[in-house]
Amino acid sequence: MSETREFRRPFVNIGKTLNDIRKLKATITCYLGSKAQPQWADTEPGKFLVSAFCLTIVLTSGEDMYTTRCTIEADLSELCKSLKPRKAFDTMGTFYIANFEIALLFGMTEFKALSVWKDEDVSRLRQ
């Protein structure tokens, strides 16, 4: 790559308290298979699903086509300062929702991850 490329994906973090959503941990996974546009991790050879009671487990036999490349940890404390409590319709009481994006910047020799959010229609970011 001769220039920096940016990839963004939206995230939502929901918690009963602001402390519950202050930190986010996301795993970046790399596809090593031969499909041009892979869509589902469980459709690769050597993988099959076991589902029961709302729990899904991916069992792997043979070569795994997906591997963890890195883990991103985001500090959302600045975003949390602008959040207002929301009222649940059931007995959960109040809760908080953080809507934001993780932006990955790929350059020739470096990789950066940023958390991005809107605060009163102004984009904010944190490395």
C-alpha positions in Angstrom: 0.0 0.0 0.0 1.4 3.4 -0.9 -1.1 5.4 1.1 -3.2 5.1 4.2 -6.5 3.3 3.9 -9.3 3.5 6.4 -11.9 0.9 7.3 -14.8 1.7 9.7 -17.4 -0.5 11.3 -20.2 0.6 13.7 -20.4 -0.8 17.2 -23.0 -0.5 20.0 -22.1 -1.0 23.7 -25.0 -1.3 26.1 -24.7 -1.4 29.9 -26.6 -0.9 33.1 -24.0 1.7 34.3 -21.5 3.9 32.5 -18.7 1.8 34.0 -20.1 -1.2 32.2 -19.4 0.4 28.8 -16.3 2.4 29.5 -14.0 -0.2 27.9 -14.4 -2.3 24.8 -12.4 -5.2 23.5 -12.7 -6.3 19.9 -10.8 -9.1 18.1 -9.7 -8.6 14.5 -9.8 -11.9 12.6 -8.1 -12.6 9.3 -9.4 -15.0 6.7 -6.8 -17.4 5.2 -9.1 -19.4 2.9 -9.5 -19.4 -0.9 -12.9 -17.7 -1.2 -12.9 -14.3 -2.8 -15.6 -12.9 -0.5 -16.1 -15.1 2.5 -19.3 -14.5 4.4 -19.7 -17.1 7.1 -17.0 -18.6 9.3 -19.0 -21.8 9.9 -19.2 -22.7 6.1 -15.5 -23.3 5.7 -14.2 -26.9 5.4 -13.3 -28.3 8.8 -15.9 -26.2 10.7 -19.3 -27.3 11.9 -21.8 -25.8 14.4 -23.4 -27.3 17.4 -26.4 -25.3 18.6 -28.6 -25.8 21.7 -30.4 -23.6 24.2 -29.4 -20.3 22.5 -25.7 -21.3 22.6 -23.7 -21.8 19.4 -20.3 -23.4 19.4 -18.0 -23.6 16.4 -16.0 -26.8 16.4 -12.9 -27.0 14.3 -11.3 -30.0 12.8 -8.3 -29.6 10.5 -7.0 -26.3 9.3 -8.8 -23.2 10.6 -9.4 -20.6 7.9 -9.8 -17.7 10.3 -7.0 -16.6 12.7 -6.9 -13.8 15.3 -4.5 -11.0 14.0 -4.9 -8.5 16.9 -7.2 -7.3 19.7 -8.3 -3.7 19.9 -9.1 -2.2 23.3 -11.0 1.1 23.2 -11.3 3.5 26.1 -14.8 5.1 25.8 -14.6 7.4 28.8 -14.8 10.6 26.8 -17.9 9.2 24.9 -19.5 8.2 28.2 -19.4 11.8 29.4 -22.0 12.7 26.8 -24.4 9.8 27.4 -27.7 10.2 29.1 -29.5 7.4 31.0 -32.4 5.7 29.2 -35.4 4.1 30.8 -36.1 0.4 30.0 -39.7 -0.8 29.4 -39.3 -3.7 31.9 -37.7 -4.1 35.3 -34.2 -3.4 34.1 -34.4 0.2 35.2 -32.0 2.6 33.5 -29.3 1.7 31.0 -26.8 3.4 28.7 -26.1 3.0 25.0 -22.9 4.0 23.3 -23.0 4.2 19.5 -19.5 4.5 17.9 -17.3 3.3 15.2 -13.9 1.6 15.2 -11.7 3.0 12.4 -8.7 1.0 11.3 -6.0 2.9 9.5 -3.6 0.8 7.4 -0.4 2.5 6.1 2.7 1.3 4.4 4.4 0.3 7.7 1.9 1.1 10.5 -1.5 0.2 11.7 -3.7 2.4 13.9 -7.1 1.9 15.5 -9.3 4.8 16.5 -12.7 5.0 18.3 -15.0 7.6 16.6 -18.3 9.0 17.8 -20.6 12.0 17.4 -21.1 14.5 20.2 -23.8 17.0 19.3 -23.2 16.4 15.6 -19.4 16.9 16.0 -17.2 13.9 15.2 -14.8 13.0 18.1 -12.0 10.5 17.9 -9.6 8.8 20.3 -6.5 6.8 19.5 
